[in-house]
Amino acid sequence: MRALLMLTGAGIASWTLGTAAGRIAELVAGGPVRVRAQLAGTEAVARIEARAPELPIEVETAHLLVVDPAMTTVVPLVLGQVLLGLVVLAVVGCLLAIATSIMRGRVFSRASTRLVGVAGAAALLGAWLVPLCSTVGANDAIAQLSADGLDSAVFTVEPLALLSIAFVVAIAVTTFGVGARLRRYTEGLV
């Protein structure tokens, strides 16, 4: 079971780091770069198929192709990928350390409580900072591509997701903290 957890954690971390490294390589290569932008209901016209008439549409998300991106576009996008990799490494590392401790028979301890807190804080910060970096890069890409033709990209973070992460982290930290305290109080009673 321990080996399966370790392999799963290593797989998740490796896949994330490989994907982030590939995106960073694309961003710093010096060629055209695709930038995902979340737009606030920008109106446009588009053809659904080649011979169809143009129809009015509302664009919520777009992939922009920036032929020669400026450093002000590239740096936040690279920073977002670096943060994503660090967050995943931190969360996976903490969870694997907790799983190892649990498998060794030590479920509740101060170290486990701290590891749960660090994993939760990393997840919460990552869920907020990674989209922020993407939005900064998208805003700069839009500024490069348009002459006031598009509104800026919107910084979108699902508040329910952030609240859910915070709630789960608070419950987990509290549970591990109370469990560690109970374990200390009851040591030597048997």
C-alpha positions as CSV (number, residue, x, y, z in Angstrom):
1,M,0.0,0.0,0.0
2,R,2.8,2.4,0.9
3,A,4.5,1.7,-2.4
4,L,1.3,2.5,-4.3
5,L,0.9,5.8,-2.5
6,M,4.5,6.7,-3.2
7,L,4.1,5.8,-6.9
8,T,0.9,7.7,-7.2
9,G,2.4,10.8,-5.5
10,A,5.5,10.6,-7.7
11,G,3.3,10.2,-10.8
12,I,1.2,13.3,-9.9
13,A,4.3,15.3,-9.2
14,S,6.1,14.1,-12.3
15,W,3.2,14.8,-14.6
16,T,2.7,18.3,-13.2
17,L,6.3,19.1,-13.3
18,G,6.6,17.8,-16.9
19,T,3.6,19.7,-18.1
20,A,4.9,22.9,-16.4
21,A,8.4,22.4,-17.8
22,G,6.9,22.0,-21.3
23,R,4.8,25.1,-20.9
24,I,7.8,27.1,-19.6
25,A,9.9,25.8,-22.6
26,E,7.1,27.0,-25.0
27,L,7.0,30.4,-23.3
28,V,10.7,31.1,-23.3
29,A,11.4,29.6,-26.8
30,G,10.9,33.0,-28.5
31,G,8.2,32.0,-30.9
32,P,4.4,32.4,-30.9
33,V,2.7,31.6,-27.6
34,R,-0.9,30.6,-26.9
35,V,-2.3,32.6,-23.9
36,R,-5.6,31.6,-22.3
37,A,-7.7,34.6,-21.4
38,Q,-11.0,34.6,-19.5
39,L,-13.0,37.5,-20.9
40,A,-16.0,39.2,-19.4
41,G,-18.7,38.6,-22.0
42,T,-16.9,40.1,-24.9
43,E,-19.2,40.4,-27.9
44,A,-17.9,39.2,-31.3
45,V,-19.1,37.6,-34.6
46,A,-18.1,34.2,-35.8
47,R,-19.0,31.6,-38.3
48,I,-20.1,28.3,-36.9
49,E,-19.0,26.5,-40.0
50,A,-17.3,27.6,-43.3
51,R,-20.4,28.5,-45.3
52,A,-22.6,29.7,-42.4
53,P,-23.4,33.3,-41.9
54,E,-21.6,35.2,-39.2
55,L,-23.5,35.1,-35.9
56,P,-23.2,37.3,-32.9
57,I,-21.5,35.5,-30.0
58,E,-20.3,36.2,-26.5
59,V,-16.8,35.1,-25.7
60,E,-16.1,34.0,-22.2
61,T,-12.7,32.2,-22.8
62,A,-10.3,32.6,-25.6
63,H,-6.9,31.3,-26.6
64,L,-4.9,34.2,-27.9
65,L,-1.9,33.6,-30.2
66,V,0.8,36.2,-29.4
67,V,3.4,36.1,-32.2
68,D,6.1,38.0,-30.4
69,P,5.3,38.1,-26.7
70,A,6.9,40.7,-24.5
71,M,8.7,39.8,-21.3
72,T,5.8,41.3,-19.4
73,T,3.6,38.6,-20.9
74,V,6.1,35.8,-20.5
75,V,7.4,36.4,-16.9
76,P,4.0,36.1,-15.2
77,L,3.0,33.0,-17.2
78,V,6.4,31.3,-16.3
79,L,6.0,32.4,-12.7
80,G,2.5,30.8,-12.7
81,Q,3.9,27.5,-13.9
82,V,6.8,27.6,-11.4
83,L,4.2,28.2,-8.6
84,L,2.0,25.4,-9.8
85,G,5.0,23.0,-9.7
86,L,6.0,24.2,-6.2
87,V,2.5,23.9,-4.9
88,V,2.0,20.4,-6.2
89,L,5.4,19.3,-4.8
90,A,4.6,20.8,-1.4
91,V,1.2,19.2,-1.2
92,V,2.3,15.8,-2.5
93,G,5.3,15.8,-0.3
94,C,3.3,16.7,2.9
95,L,0.6,14.2,2.1
96,L,3.2,11.4,1.5
97,A,4.9,12.2,4.8
98,I,1.5,12.1,6.6
99,A,0.7,8.8,4.9
100,T,4.1,7.3,5.9
101,S,3.5,8.4,9.5
102,I,0.1,6.9,9.5
103,M,1.4,3.6,8.1
104,R,4.0,3.5,10.8
105,G,1.2,3.6,13.4
106,R,1.6,7.3,14.4
107,V,-1.6,8.9,13.1
108,F,-1.8,12.0,15.4
109,S,1.3,14.0,16.1
110,R,2.4,17.6,16.1
111,A,4.4,16.9,13.0
112,S,1.4,15.5,11.2
113,T,-0.7,18.6,12.2
114,R,2.0,20.9,10.8
115,L,2.2,18.9,7.6
116,V,-1.6,19.1,7.1
117,G,-1.4,22.9,7.7
118,V,1.5,23.3,5.3
119,A,-0.3,21.2,2.6
120,G,-3.5,23.2,3.1
121,A,-1.8,26.6,3.0
122,A,0.1,25.7,-0.1
123,A,-3.1,24.5,-1.8
124,L,-4.9,27.6,-0.8
125,L,-2.2,30.0,-2.0
126,G,-1.7,28.0,-5.2
127,A,-5.5,28.1,-5.9
128,W,-5.3,31.9,-5.7
129,L,-1.8,32.8,-7.0
130,V,-1.6,30.6,-10.1
131,P,-4.7,32.1,-11.7
132,L,-3.5,35.6,-10.7
133,C,-0.3,35.0,-12.7
134,S,-2.2,33.7,-15.7
135,T,-4.5,36.8,-15.6
136,V,-1.6,39.2,-15.5
137,G,0.0,37.5,-18.5
138,A,-3.3,37.4,-20.3
139,N,-3.9,41.1,-19.7
140,D,-0.5,42.0,-21.1
141,A,-1.2,39.7,-24.1
142,I,-4.5,41.5,-24.8
143,A,-2.7,44.8,-24.5
144,Q,-0.2,43.7,-27.1
145,L,-2.8,42.3,-29.5
146,S,-5.4,45.0,-29.4
147,A,-5.7,48.7,-29.7
148,D,-8.5,49.1,-27.2
149,G,-10.6,46.5,-29.1
150,L,-11.0,44.1,-26.2
151,D,-11.7,44.5,-22.5
152,S,-9.0,43.1,-20.2
153,A,-9.1,39.5,-19.0
154,V,-10.9,38.9,-15.8
155,F,-9.2,37.5,-12.7
156,T,-11.4,34.5,-11.9
157,V,-11.0,32.4,-8.9
158,E,-14.0,30.4,-7.7
159,P,-14.8,31.6,-4.2
160,L,-16.5,28.4,-3.4
161,A,-13.4,26.4,-4.3
162,L,-11.3,28.7,-2.0
163,L,-13.8,28.5,0.8
164,S,-14.0,24.7,0.4
165,I,-10.2,24.3,0.5
166,A,-10.0,26.6,3.6
167,F,-12.9,24.6,5.3
168,V,-11.3,21.2,4.7
169,V,-7.9,22.5,5.8
170,A,-9.4,23.9,9.0
171,I,-11.2,20.7,9.8
172,A,-8.1,18.6,9.1
173,V,-5.8,20.8,11.1
174,T,-8.2,20.8,14.0
175,T,-8.7,17.0,13.8
176,F,-5.0,16.3,13.8
177,G,-4.4,18.9,16.5
178,V,-7.0,17.4,18.8
179,G,-5.9,13.9,18.0
180,A,-2.3,14.7,18.9
181,R,-3.4,16.3,22.1
182,L,-5.5,13.3,23.1
183,R,-2.6,11.0,22.2
184,R,-0.3,12.9,24.5
185,Y,-2.9,12.9,27.4
186,T,-3.5,9.2,27.1
187,E,0.1,8.0,26.7
188,G,1.0,5.7,29.5
189,L,-2.5,5.2,30.8
190,V,-2.7,1.6,29.6
